[in-house]
Amino acid sequence: MFSWILLSDKKVHQAVADTVHAVTDSSAHAVAEHGAHGGDENLFTQLLHHIYDSKYLEIPFYHNPDPNKHGFELMQFEKWYGIDFSITKHVFFMWLASAVLILVLSWVARKNLKNRVPKGFGNLVEVFVVFVRDEIVLPNMGKGGLKYLPYLLTNFFFILVMNLLGLIPYGASATGNVSVTAGLAIIAFIMIQLSAIRAQGFGHYLAHLTGGVHWALWPIMIPIEVLGLFTKPFALCIRLFANMTGGHIVILALIGLIFVFKSLAVAPVSVTFALGIYMLELFVAFLQAYIFTMLTSLFMGLGMQMESHGHRH
């Protein structure tokens, strides 16, 4: 399943178009009418609108008079030195998640300052804050990790809100875009290295790349240790991307059974199982925010604790 997700866009478009073409005659007509590339893109957008990034934003009761434009067109810019700064659907929902966090958490912070005992929604947020502190940061990083608590809380809430936005109608999961998860992983990589350098010192940090072996083995050990520094954030990136994309693919496959069997008798079973997967996706939204935050704190804690282990010996 995940290997299919990681195929290039062109191959995915072609695979979806071929599947729909085999199931219904209307799809074949759409491909013939819009052309090979255009038809594939239109079909892919309609079927995987929660996953597929585009320059159009779907808004309820809004219909673009231009039939070639599927929703409200977001701002597009010319490429600057080969870099495209155009606003896409995933960029919009990433900004929306940021705005929601800034507004809601600022309101909660002011409310909790007035009430020594948090109440209502402020109490709910306090539960997550205490959970991240007591169940993630302290066990993995010790008391020294409390200084990094704001970063880890930002990670948790930001990923959680982006995941949840993909479960609402007309929404999209920005975490289903590998560029977004890669950005989060790059920041995690920087924080992992900075926390280790801050705890160990730069000299001791470089020394651990040798693995403590004889200098004759350094040409072998150093590349392995350096590679290990990058495999951790790479795993964070792909894990979050694949898990947030896989659920939508499963829902599509279940709904697609109706068209595969060409019978409405299959609809109750398909819709029931799809609803079950949707409920599972709600759980996965919280789970993946927890896993990304927990693994980031774990990797940071490993680097921070090397110094204390060295003193013991």
Rosetta blueprint (number, residue, H / E / L):
1 M L
2 F H
3 S H
4 W H
5 I H
6 L L
7 L L
8 S L
9 D H
10 K H
11 K H
12 V H
13 H H
14 Q H
15 A H
16 V H
17 A H
18 D H
19 T H
20 V H
21 H H
22 A H
23 V H
24 T L
25 D H
26 S H
27 S H
28 A H
29 H H
30 A H
31 V H
32 A H
33 E H
34 H H
35 G L
36 A H
37 H H
38 G H
39 G H
40 D H
41 E H
42 N H
43 L H
44 F H
45 T H
46 Q H
47 L H
48 L L
49 H L
50 H L
51 I L
52 Y L
53 D L
54 S L
55 K L
56 Y E
57 L E
58 E L
59 I L
60 P L
61 F L
62 Y L
63 H L
64 N L
65 P L
66 D L
67 P L
68 N L
69 K L
70 H L
71 G L
72 F E
73 E E
74 L L
75 M L
76 Q L
77 F L
78 E L
79 K L
80 W E
81 Y L
82 G L
83 I E
84 D L
85 F L
86 S L
87 I L
88 T L
89 K H
90 H H
91 V H
92 F H
93 F H
94 M H
95 W H
96 L H
97 A H
98 S H
99 A H
100 V H
101 L H
102 I H
103 L H
104 V H
105 L H
106 S H
107 W H
108 V H
109 A H
110 R H
111 K H
112 N H
113 L H
114 K H
115 N L
116 R L
117 V L
118 P L
119 K L
120 G H
121 F H
122 G H
123 N H
124 L H
125 V H
126 E H
127 V H
128 F H
129 V H
130 V H
131 F H
132 V H
133 R H
134 D H
135 E H
136 I H
137 V H
138 L H
139 P H
140 N H
141 M H
142 G L
143 K H
144 G H
145 G H
146 L H
147 K H
148 Y H
149 L H
150 P H
151 Y H
152 L H
153 L H
154 T H
155 N H
156 F H
157 F H
158 F H
159 I H
160 L H
161 V H
162 M H
163 N H
164 L H
165 L H
166 G L
167 L L
168 I L
169 P L
170 Y L
171 G L
172 A L
173 S L
174 A H
175 T H
176 G H
177 N L
178 V H
179 S H
180 V H
181 T H
182 A H
183 G H
184 L H
185 A H
186 I H
187 I H
188 A H
189 F H
190 I H
191 M H
192 I H
193 Q H
194 L H
195 S H
196 A H
197 I H
198 R H
199 A H
200 Q H
201 G L
202 F H
203 G H
204 H H
205 Y H
206 L H
207 A H
208 H H
209 L H
210 T H
211 G L
212 G L
213 V L
214 H L
215 W H
216 A H
217 L H
218 W H
219 P H
220 I H
221 M H
222 I H
223 P H
224 I H
225 E H
226 V H
227 L H
228 G H
229 L H
230 F H
231 T H
232 K H
233 P H
234 F H
235 A H
236 L H
237 C H
238 I H
239 R H
240 L H
241 F H
242 A H
243 N H
244 M H
245 T H
246 G H
247 G H
248 H H
249 I H
250 V H
251 I H
252 L H
253 A H
254 L H
255 I H
256 G H
257 L H
258 I H
259 F H
260 V H
261 F H
262 K L
263 S L
264 L H
265 A H
266 V H
267 A H
268 P H
269 V H
270 S H
271 V H
272 T H
273 F H
274 A H
275 L H
276 G H
277 I H
278 Y H
279 M H
280 L H
281 E H
282 L H
283 F H
284 V H
285 A H
286 F H
287 L H
288 Q H
289 A H
290 Y H
291 I H
292 F H
293 T H
294 M H
295 L H
296 T H
297 S H
298 L H
299 F H
300 M H
301 G H
302 L H
303 G H
304 M H
305 Q H
306 M H
307 E H
308 S H
309 H H
310 G H
311 H H
312 R H
313 H L
